[in-house]
């Protein structure tokens, strides 16, 4: 019994030492894990810039899509207005031709009646008016066609940037999953190319010509100042 009583403190000390060793090992593992975590975070710190890149590219892509839609709308509107102007040109041409035929018929009759002569003079004025209107309609129609072609050219110039933005967003998103920096760099390169296309299309935009043609036509019709 005495021997057992004397051996108990030694066993207790051995257990305490084992527990201390285990505790030290656990602390060392925690430090190693923390160090590994910090090292991994340091190596992957660039990933937050990938997320920011995705947001920026998405914003640029939405702006490009808005501009492309605007150019497409301009093409349709200018085409419709050009068709209206050509229709007006045809109507004035038909009316002027009918008046010319009528004038020629009355002139061949050789009537000296004052009423006929007055009618011929009025018809001649109306024919000249229709001829001037034809020129105005033709100028306006061609101006709208030029604006249509210009908007269509801008749309074609901007068009390739839209798929480039989409692909760059996809590559950057894949980079977030795979953590391959090369995908991120390729996405940035494609987004830069698309941005250059978008800016160049915007810089090539010129003022519309049709409103100026319409104002010029209205100015000719306006009465002279008294």
Beta strands, then each sheet from edge to edge (+ up, - down):
end
